């Protein structure tokens, strides 16, 4: 397990090894987490899986108190054994109410089973905690500002109790109090007296059963009120807000800042990745402000997620990023609850996982292993992906995930297993590639990637065979370019000559064969699709490094989606603002088109460059950016090249393939983490750069 960069940090610290929470015995953690997971599933079942045939507010509030007690035990906000016993009492209270509802709806039986499981785990945790002396509470360190990495903040506060959303019972119907009984009349006089008494007790027509509050009549507009002042002639002073409302408004601003920066920190083509540093500092400063506000801000963050009108991926990222920077199991659990409530929204799950790859929370491995047991495959895939990304997944966990029956889980695990291959990897690859009626494209591509990364002996044969398939051939061509030899580069070039298409041309550019340059220049002169020509220009740029960039106008449909036309309702159209305020003879010009840089598609310029600058090239050699290919050249492109984040991930795979070593790197990391990874790659790439321009690669221990 490596903590070379982005380490888990102690509260208030910036560097160091993962710190153990101070509130609970470590051996009781798993038992408490299992109880927490069971109660969390019971809460979600009450929200979504059962019909409200009875009043569920009582069990919901008791579940909130039980979960809050578990967080108290986890984080040491109360005496651990007492907190576990309080959770036990609340669980028994819920179970008694759920047992009464089972007869009304059989769906409550699953909730009852989860409560029984939670009770068993809580009893085991209580038995363990009874054997160890209580841990005295520790003084919280001061809150320190972050700079280039997130800090783990510890804030004095109560546990964040989740809000379980169940239907509220309807309000009680107002029923008039029955009049006092009247003795049965025996004579006509008694009958008249009884009728008169009933008339006096009866309410007036239209009156409510209960006595209504008498309201004074509304004042007339001209009585006791000043005449209204026209707009613009009086200061507009809003209503005063209290301190709590002010702090919550400031929290919302910081939360939206984190959401905005989280979605914009990935650089575009041509932007150096180090330029994201200022955005990262801005995001971390917003989290520091939330930490400085303290408990009112942190308690408001889960409400911002719950009150969001739609399942927005940026909100998911912001919630996990903010809550993952605060010590305590309850903070991380609030982000997990939002995740589990998201259903099968892949964008929401992926964005939350992207934040968990960055946060310094000390209980992240424990929480992710709990998510590995969730029934939703997308959640399990996210959990194993983050565990492996952070370096916390064990070999057994990766193998179990790669053997999962659900394709998203197995695909994520295979990608990571290929980076650090083990003895069971060939078996898992064969299982993923086994012929089925409808093979999953993502799983098959993950198996090919693992084969290429691990230098599987059958990788070239499998990738060459996949070139003829209708689905996935472009992915196979790219992997063959990264991991193949000179014969594979010639094969890719011949396929392009026969039937040029964008994915194949992209792969030829990555293969780097000098002999493919004339073919790519010829494509620029052929009557082919514009995307094919642009792909050929990018492939030429990757091989030659000519730097022949030019600015071109980006089509409108590539920037935004046009507004739908307004329906014609027979009324005159409103003039645009420019037509209303401008002289008809001097209307403003149309807005300038959006410009972007791309390599030129002028074949004459490329032929001139090829004749003048590349005459000394070895036509049997491999080139990258105009230099004979070596891992050092790949690393320079990763460091300073004009490439997108997706291309930098491909360069990382290429380094693994061509050096036989692995250094954890991803362009999603913070800038300082990427710089440390690049420095770790330097000596490895230098040792593997002894044969410039060749397709040689070291052997790895698989097969």
C-alpha positions in Angstrom: 0.0 0.0 0.0 1.5 3.2 -1.1 1.1 6.7 0.2 3.5 8.4 -2.1 1.1 11.3 -2.7 -2.3 12.4 -1.7 -2.0 10.6 1.6 -4.7 10.2 4.2 -3.9 12.8 6.8 -4.6 13.3 10.5 -7.1 16.0 11.3 -5.4 19.4 10.8 -2.3 17.9 9.2 -1.1 18.1 5.6 1.2 15.1 5.4 1.5 11.7 7.0 0.1 8.2 7.1 -3.6 7.3 7.7 -4.6 8.1 11.2 -6.9 5.8 13.2 -10.0 7.4 14.6 -9.8 8.0 18.4 -13.4 7.3 19.4 -13.7 3.5 19.1 -11.8 0.2 19.5 -10.5 -0.8 16.1 -11.8 -4.3 16.3 -15.3 -3.1 16.8 -15.2 -1.0 13.6 -16.3 -3.8 11.3 -19.2 -4.8 13.5 -20.4 -1.2 13.8 -20.1 -0.7 10.1 -22.1 -3.9 9.4 -24.8 -2.6 11.8 -24.7 0.8 10.1 -25.1 -0.8 6.6 -28.1 -2.8 7.7 -29.8 0.1 9.3 -29.1 2.2 6.2 -30.7 -0.4 4.0 -33.7 -0.5 6.4 -34.0 3.3 6.1 -33.9 3.2 2.3 -36.5 0.4 2.3 -38.9 2.5 4.4 -38.4 5.3 1.9 -38.8 3.4 -1.3 -39.8 -0.3 -1.0 -42.9 -0.4 1.3 -46.3 1.1 1.0 -47.2 3.6 3.8 -50.1 1.4 5.1 -49.3 2.7 8.5 -47.7 5.8 10.1 -44.0 5.4 9.4 -42.8 8.6 11.0 -42.2 6.9 14.3 -39.9 4.2 12.9 -38.2 6.8 10.7 -37.4 9.1 13.6 -36.2 6.1 15.7 -33.9 5.0 12.8 -32.4 8.5 12.7 -31.7 8.3 16.4 -30.2 4.8 16.0 -27.9 5.9 13.2 -26.8 9.0 15.1 -25.9 6.9 18.1 -23.8 4.7 15.9 -21.9 7.8 14.6 -21.4 8.9 18.2 -19.8 5.5 18.9 -17.7 5.7 15.8 -16.4 9.2 16.3 -16.1 9.3 20.1 -18.7 12.1 20.6 -20.2 10.0 23.4 -19.0 7.0 25.4 -18.9 4.2 22.9 -20.5 1.4 24.8 -23.4 3.7 26.0 -23.9 4.9 22.4 -24.1 1.3 21.1 -26.6 0.4 23.8 -28.7 3.5 22.8 -28.6 2.3 19.2 -29.8 -1.2 20.4 -32.7 0.3 22.3 -33.8 2.4 19.3 -33.5 -0.7 17.0 -35.7 -2.7 19.4 -38.2 0.2 19.4 -38.3 0.1 15.5 -38.6 -3.6 15.4 -41.7 -3.6 17.6 -43.4 -1.1 15.3 -42.4 -3.0 12.2 -43.7 -6.3 13.4 -47.2 -4.8 13.8 -47.0 -3.6 10.1 -46.0 -6.9 8.6 -49.6 -8.1 8.7 -50.6 -5.1 6.6 -47.8 -5.3 4.0 -45.5 -8.3 3.5 -42.8 -5.9 2.3 -42.1 -5.0 5.9 -40.7 -8.5 6.5 -37.5 -7.5 4.6 -37.2 -4.4 6.9 -37.6 -6.6 9.9 -34.9 -8.9 8.7 -32.5 -6.0 8.3 -33.3 -4.8 11.8 -32.6 -8.3 13.2 -29.2 -8.3 11.4 -28.4 -4.8 12.7 -29.2 -5.9 16.2 -26.9 -8.9 16.0 -24.0 -6.7 14.9 -24.7 -4.1 17.6 -24.7 -6.9 20.3 -21.3 -8.1 19.0 -20.0 -4.5 19.1 -21.3 -4.0 22.6 -19.7 -7.2 23.8 -16.3 -6.1 22.3 -16.5 -2.6 23.7 -17.3 -4.0 27.2 -13.9 -5.7 27.3 -11.8 -2.6 26.5 -11.3 0.5 28.6 -13.1 3.6 27.3 -10.9 6.0 25.3 -10.7 9.5 26.7 -11.8 12.2 24.2 -8.9 14.0 22.4 -8.6 17.7 22.0 -9.4 18.8 18.5 -6.5 20.3 16.6 -6.9 23.9 15.2 -8.3 24.2 11.7 -5.6 25.0 9.2 -6.0 26.3 5.7 -5.4 24.0 2.7 -3.1 24.9 -0.2 -2.5 22.4 -2.9 -4.0 19.3 -1.2 -7.2 18.9 0.9 -6.8 18.9 4.6 -8.9 16.7 7.0 -10.7 19.2 9.2 -12.0 18.2 12.7 -15.0 20.4 13.8 -16.6 20.3 17.3 -20.2 19.4 16.5 -23.0 16.9 17.0 -23.3 13.9 14.8 -25.1 14.5 11.4 -28.3 12.5 11.8 -29.8 11.6 8.4 -33.3 12.8 7.5 -35.3 9.7 6.5 -38.1 10.8 4.1 -41.4 9.0 4.7 -45.0 10.2 4.1 -46.3 12.3 6.9 -49.6 11.1 8.3 -52.6 13.2 7.2 -53.8 15.8 9.7 -56.4 14.7 12.2 -60.0 15.6 11.0 -61.7 18.3 13.1 -64.8 16.7 14.6 -67.2 18.6 16.8 -67.4 17.6 20.4 -70.6 15.6 20.9 -73.2 17.5 23.0 -74.0 16.1 26.5 -76.6 13.4 26.5 -80.2 14.5 26.9 -82.5 12.2 28.9 -85.2 10.6 26.9 -88.4 12.8 27.0 -91.5 11.3 28.5 -94.0 14.1 27.8 -94.6 16.6 25.1 -93.2 19.4 27.3 -90.0 17.5 27.9 -89.7 16.9 24.1 -90.1 20.6 23.4 -87.4 21.4 26.0 -85.0 18.8 24.5 -85.5 20.2 21.0 -84.8 23.8 22.2 -81.7 22.5 24.0 -80.4 20.9 20.8 -81.0 24.0 18.8 -78.9 26.0 21.3 -76.0 23.5 21.2 -75.9 23.2 17.4 -73.1 25.4 15.7 -74.1 28.2 13.4 -74.3 27.4 9.7 -70.8 27.3 8.1 -69.0 27.4 11.4 -66.0 25.1 12.0 -66.4 22.4 14.6 -63.8 24.0 16.8 -63.9 27.6 17.9 -62.0 29.7 15.4 -59.8 32.5 16.3 -61.4 35.9 15.8 -59.4 38.0 13.3 -59.7 41.7 13.1 -61.1 43.0 9.8 -58.6 43.9 7.2 -57.7 47.6 7.1 -58.7 49.5 4.0 -55.9 50.6 1.7 -56.3 54.3 2.5 -56.3 53.8 6.3 -53.1 54.0 8.3 -50.8 53.3 5.3 -48.5 55.6 3.3 -48.9 55.9 -0.4 -46.6 53.5 -2.3 -43.4 55.0 -3.7 -42.8 54.3 -7.4 -39.9 51.8 -8.1 -36.5 53.5 -8.3 -37.4 56.4 -5.9 -36.9 54.5 -2.6 -34.2 52.2 -1.3 -35.0 48.5 -1.6 -34.1 47.1 1.8 -34.8 43.4 2.2 -36.0 41.7 5.3 -33.4 41.2 7.9 -32.1 37.6 8.3 -30.7 36.0 11.4 -27.1 34.8 11.9 -28.0 31.1 11.0 -29.6 32.1 7.7 -26.5 34.2 6.8 -24.2 31.3 7.6 -26.3 28.9 5.5 -26.3 31.4 2.6 -22.5 31.6 2.8 -22.3 27.8 2.9 -24.4 27.5 -0.2 -22.1 29.9 -2.1 -19.0 27.8 -1.1 -20.8 24.6 -2.0 -21.7 25.9 -5.4 -18.1 27.0 -5.9 -16.9 23.5 -5.2 -19.4 22.1 -7.6 -18.4 24.5 -10.4 -14.7 24.1 -10.0 -15.0 20.3 -9.7 -16.6 20.2 -13.2 -14.1 22.6 -14.8 -10.7 21.6 -13.5 -9.9 19.2 -16.3 -7.9 21.1 -18.9 -8.8 21.4 -22.6 -6.6 20.5 -25.5 -3.6 22.8 -25.5 -4.0 23.9 -21.9 -1.2 22.8 -19.6 -2.4 20.6 -16.8 -0.6 22.8 -14.2 -3.0 25.6 -15.1 -5.7 23.8 -13.0 -3.7 24.6 -9.9 -5.4 27.9 -9.4 -8.8 26.3 -9.7 -7.9 23.6 -7.2 -6.8 26.2 -4.7 -10.0 28.0 -5.2 -12.0 24.9 -4.5 -10.0 24.1 -1.4 -10.4 27.6 -0.2 -14.2 27.2 -0.4 -14.0 24.0 1.7 -11.8 25.8 4.2 -14.5 28.5 4.6 -17.1 25.8 5.4 -14.7 24.4 8.0 -14.2 27.9 9.5 -18.0 28.4 9.8 -18.2 25.1 11.6 -21.2 23.0 12.6 -23.9 25.2 11.1 -22.3 24.9 7.7 -21.6 21.2 7.8 -25.1 20.4 8.9 -26.5 22.4 6.0 -24.5 20.6 3.3 -26.7 17.4 3.3 -29.8 19.6 3.0 -28.3 21.3 -0.1 -28.0 17.8 -1.8 -31.5 16.7 -0.6 -33.2 19.9 -1.8 -31.6 19.8 -5.2 -34.4 19.7 -7.8 -32.6 17.2 -10.0 -29.9 14.6 -9.6 -27.0 16.8 -10.7 -23.6 15.3 -11.1 -21.9 18.5 -10.0 -23.9 18.4 -6.8 -22.8 14.8 -6.2 -19.1 15.8 -6.6 -19.5 18.8 -4.3 -21.2 16.8 -1.6 -18.6 14.1 -1.5 -15.7 16.5 -1.9 -16.9 18.7 1.0 -18.0 16.0 3.4 -15.0 13.9 2.7 -12.7 16.6 4.1 -14.3 16.5 7.6 -13.4 13.9 10.2 -16.2 11.6 11.3 -18.1 8.6 10.0 -21.3 10.7 9.9 -19.9 13.1 7.3 -18.9 10.4 4.9 -22.2 8.6 5.5 -24.2 11.7 4.4 -22.5 11.5 1.0 -23.1 7.7 0.9 -26.8 8.2 1.6 -27.1 10.7 -1.3 -25.4 8.1 -3.5 -27.7 5.2 -2.5 -30.8 7.5 -3.0 -29.6 8.3 -6.6 -30.9 5.0 -7.9 -29.1 4.0 -11.1 -28.1 7.4 -12.2 -24.6 6.6 -13.6 -23.5 10.3 -14.0 -24.4 10.9 -10.3 -22.5 7.8 -9.1 -19.4 8.5 -11.3 -19.2 12.1 -10.1 -19.4 11.1 -6.4 -16.8 8.5 -7.0 -14.6 11.1 -8.7 -14.7 13.1 -5.5 -13.9 10.1 -3.3 -10.7 9.6 -5.3 -9.5 12.9 -3.9 -10.8 13.3 -0.3 -8.5 12.7 2.7 -11.1 11.0 4.9 -9.7 8.6 7.4 -12.6 6.1 7.2 -12.8 6.0 3.4 -11.6 2.4 3.0 -14.1 1.2 5.6 -17.0 3.0 3.9 -16.0 1.7 0.4 -15.8 -1.9 1.6 -19.3 -1.5 3.0 -20.5 -0.2 -0.4 -19.0 -3.4 -2.0 -21.8 -5.3 -0.4 -24.6 -3.2 -1.9 -26.9 -4.8 -4.4 -26.6 -2.1 -7.1 -23.8 -3.1 -9.5 -23.0 0.5 -10.4 -22.4 1.3 -6.7 -20.1 -1.8 -6.3 -18.2 -0.8 -9.5 -17.6 2.7 -8.1 -16.5 1.3 -4.8 -13.9 -1.2 -6.2 -12.7 1.5 -8.7 -12.0 4.0 -5.9 -10.5 1.4 -3.6 -8.1 0.3 -6.3 -7.4 3.9 -7.5 -6.4 4.9 -3.9 -4.3 1.7 -3.5 -6.4 0.2 -0.7 -7.9 -2.8 -2.6 -6.4 -6.1 -1.7 -5.7 -8.8 -4.3 -8.6 -10.9 -2.9 -11.0 -7.9 -3.3 -9.9 -7.3 -6.9 -10.2 -10.9 -7.8 -13.7 -11.1 -6.2 -14.8 -8.0 -8.1 -13.3 -9.3 -11.4 -15.4 -12.5 -10.8 -18.6 -10.6 -10.3 -21.5 -11.6 -12.5 -22.3 -7.9 -13.3 -20.2 -6.5 -16.1 -19.6 -3.0 -14.7 -18.0 -4.4 -11.6 -15.8 -6.9 -13.4 -14.7 -4.4 -16.0 -13.5 -1.9 -13.3 -11.5 -4.6 -11.5 -9.9 -5.9 -14.7 -8.6 -2.5 -15.5 -6.8 -2.3 -12.2 -5.6 -5.9 -12.2 -3.9 -5.4 -15.5 -1.7 -2.7 -13.9 -0.4 -5.1 -11.2 -1.0 -8.5 -12.6 -1.3 -11.6 -10.4 -1.4 -15.3 -11.0 -5.2 -15.4 -11.4 -5.4 -12.7 -14.1 -5.3 -15.1 -17.1 -8.2 -17.1 -15.7 -10.2 -13.9 -15.1 -9.5 -12.6 -18.6 -10.6 -15.9 -20.1 -13.8 -15.7 -18.1 -14.5 -12.2 -19.4 -13.9 -13.2 -23.0 -15.9 -16.4 -22.8 -18.4 -16.6 -25.6 -21.9 -15.6 -24.6 -25.0 -14.7 -26.5 -24.6 -11.0 -25.9 -21.1 -10.1 -24.6 -20.8 -6.8 -22.8 -18.6 -4.4 -24.9 -17.1 -2.6 -21.8 -16.2 -5.9 -20.2 -14.5 -7.2 -23.3 -12.6 -4.0 -23.8 -11.5 -4.2 -20.1 -10.2 -7.8 -20.7 -8.3 -6.6 -23.8 -6.8 -3.7 -21.8 -5.7 -6.1 -19.0 -4.1 -8.4 -21.6 -2.2 -5.5 -23.1 -1.0 -4.1 -19.8 0.0 -7.4 -18.4 1.8 -8.6 -21.6 -0.5 -11.6 -21.9 1.0 -14.0 -24.5 -2.3 -14.2 -26.4 -2.9 -10.4 -26.4 -1.7 -9.7 -30.0 -3.7 -12.6 -31.4 -6.9 -11.5 -29.6 -6.5 -7.9 -30.6 -5.8 -8.7 -34.3 -8.9 -10.9 -34.4 -11.0 -8.1 -32.9 -10.1 -5.8 -35.8 -12.6 -7.6 -37.9 -15.5 -7.3 -35.4 -18.2 -4.7 -35.9 -18.3 -3.7 -32.2 -15.1 -2.8 -30.4 -12.7 -2.9 -33.3 -11.5 0.7 -32.7 -10.7 0.0 -29.1 -8.8 -3.1 -30.1 -6.9 -1.2 -32.8 -5.8 1.4 -30.3 -4.6 -1.2 -27.8 -2.7 -3.0 -30.6 -1.0 0.3 -31.5 0.1 0.8 -27.8 1.2 -2.8 -27.2 2.0 -4.2 -30.7 5.2 -4.5 -32.7 6.2 -3.3 -36.2 4.1 -6.0 -37.9 1.0 -4.8 -36.0 1.8 -1.2 -37.1 1.9 -2.3 -40.7 -1.4 -4.2 -40.3 -3.1 -1.1 -38.9 -1.8 1.0 -41.8 -3.0 -1.5 -44.4 -6.5 -1.5 -42.8 -6.6 2.3 -43.1 -5.6 2.1 -46.7 -8.4 -0.3 -47.4 -11.2 1.4 -45.4 -10.2 4.6 -43.7 -12.2 5.5 -40.6 -11.5 7.8 -37.7 -10.8 5.1 -35.0 -8.3 3.2 -37.1 -6.5 6.4 -38.2 -6.3 7.5 -34.5 -4.6 4.1 -33.7 -2.1 4.6 -36.6 -1.0 7.9 -35.1 -0.3 6.1 -31.8 1.6 3.3 -33.5 4.0 5.9 -34.8 5.3 4.0 -37.8 7.3 6.4 -40.1 6.1 4.4 -43.1 2.5 5.4 -42.4 3.2 9.2 -42.9 2.9 9.1 -46.7 -0.4 7.2 -46.4 -1.8 9.7 -43.9 -0.8 12.6 -46.2 -2.6 10.8 -49.1 -5.7 10.7 -47.1 -5.8 14.5 -46.9 -6.1 14.6 -50.7 -8.7 11.9 -51.0 -12.4 12.6 -51.2 -13.2 11.4 -47.6 -15.2 12.7 -44.7 -14.0 15.8 -42.9 -13.7 13.9 -39.6 -11.4 11.4 -41.4 -9.2 14.1 -42.7 -9.0 15.8 -39.3 -8.1 12.4 -37.7 -5.3 12.0 -40.2 -4.0 15.5 -39.4 -3.9 14.7 -35.7 -2.2 11.4 -36.4 0.5 13.2 -38.5 1.0 15.7 -35.7 1.5 12.9 -33.2 4.1 11.2 -35.3 6.0 14.2 -36.7 5.5 16.9 -34.1 5.2 19.5 -36.9 3.2 22.0 -34.8 1.3 23.2 -37.9 -1.7 24.4 -36.0 -4.3 26.7 -37.4 -7.4 28.4 -36.0 -10.7 27.3 -37.4 -14.3 28.3 -36.5 -16.2 25.7 -34.5 -19.6 24.9 -35.8 -22.5 26.2 -33.6 -24.0 22.8 -33.1 -20.7 21.7 -31.5 -21.0 24.5 -28.9 -24.6 24.6 -27.8 -28.1 23.3 -28.6 -30.3 25.8 -30.3 -33.4 27.0 -28.4 -36.7 25.4 -29.7 -38.7 27.8 -31.9 -41.5 29.7 -30.2 -45.0 28.7 -31.3 -46.9 31.1 -33.5 -49.9 32.3 -31.6 -50.9 35.1 -33.9 -49.3 37.9 -32.0 -46.6 40.2 -33.4 -43.0 39.0 -32.8 -41.0 41.0 -30.3 -38.0 42.7 -31.7 -34.6 41.7 -30.4 -32.9 44.1 -28.0 -30.2 45.1 -30.6 -33.0 46.2 -33.0 -34.7 48.2 -30.3 -31.8 50.2 -29.0 -29.7 50.5 -32.2 -29.9 52.7 -35.2 -31.4 50.7 -38.1 -28.5 51.9 -40.3 -25.9 50.8 -37.7 -26.9 47.5 -36.3 -24.3 45.5 -34.4 -22.5 42.8 -36.3 -23.1 39.1 -35.8 -21.2 37.6 -33.0 -17.8 36.2 -33.8 -17.6 32.4 -34.2 -16.0 30.3 -31.6 -12.4 29.5 -32.6 -10.3 26.4 -31.9 -6.9 25.3 -32.8 -6.3 22.1 -34.8 -3.6 20.7 -37.1 -3.9 21.8 -40.7 -5.5 19.5 -43.2 -3.6 21.1 -46.1 -1.9 18.2 -47.8 0.6 20.5 -49.7 1.9 21.8 -46.4 2.3 18.3 -45.0 4.1 17.1 -48.1 6.5 20.1 -48.0 7.2 19.4 -44.3 7.8 15.7 -45.1 10.3 16.4 -47.9 12.2 19.1 -46.0 12.3 17.9 -42.4 11.9 14.1 -42.4 14.3 12.9 -45.2 16.7 11.4 -42.7 14.0 9.3 -41.0 14.4 5.5 -40.7 11.3 4.2 -42.5 11.3 1.0 -40.3 11.4 3.0 -37.0 8.8 4.3 -34.7 8.5 8.1 -34.0 6.5 10.2 -31.5 6.3 14.0 -31.9 9.2 14.0 -34.3 11.6 12.1 -32.1 12.6 8.4 -32.2 10.2 6.6 -29.9 11.3 5.9 -26.3 9.5 5.8 -23.0 11.3 9.1 -22.2 9.6 10.7 -25.1 6.2 9.3 -23.9 6.9 10.8 -20.4 7.7 14.2 -21.9 4.5 14.1 -23.8 2.6 13.2 -20.6 4.3 16.1 -18.8 4.3 19.0 -21.2 2.5 17.7 -24.4 -0.5 19.3 -26.0 -2.8 16.5 -25.1 -6.2 16.0 -23.4 -6.8 14.2 -20.1 -8.1 11.1 -22.1 -4.9 11.0 -24.1 -2.8 11.4 -20.9 -4.5 8.2 -19.6 -3.4 6.5 -22.8 0.1 7.7 -22.3 0.1 6.3 -18.7 -1.0 2.9 -20.1 1.8 3.1 -22.8 4.4 3.7 -20.1 3.2 0.6 -18.2 3.3 -1.5 -21.3 6.7 -0.2 -22.6 8.5 -0.2 -19.2 7.0 -3.2 -17.4 6.6 -1.1 -14.3 3.7 0.7 -12.6 3.4 4.1 -11.0 0.0 5.3 -10.0 -1.0 8.3 -12.1 -4.2 9.8 -13.3 -5.0 13.3 -14.7 -7.9 13.4 -12.3 -5.5 13.8 -9.4 -4.4 17.1 -7.9 -1.7 18.9 -9.8 0.9 18.3 -7.1 0.1 14.6 -7.1 0.5 14.4 -10.9 3.9 16.1 -10.6 5.1 13.6 -8.0 4.0 10.7 -10.2 5.8 12.1 -13.2 9.0 12.4 -11.1 8.6 8.8 -10.0 8.3 7.7 -13.6 11.6 9.6 -14.7 14.2 7.0 -13.6 12.0 4.1 -14.8 11.5 5.6 -18.2 15.2 6.4 -18.5 16.2 2.8 -17.9 13.8 1.6 -20.6 14.9 4.1 -23.3 17.9 2.2 -24.6 16.6 1.4 -28.1 15.2 4.6 -29.7 12.7 4.1 -32.4 12.1 0.4 -31.8 9.0 -1.5 -30.7 10.8 -3.4 -27.9 9.1 -4.0 -24.6 10.0 -5.9 -21.4 8.3 -9.0 -20.5 5.9 -9.2 -17.5 5.0 -12.1 -15.2 1.7 -13.2 -16.7 0.8 -16.2 -18.9 
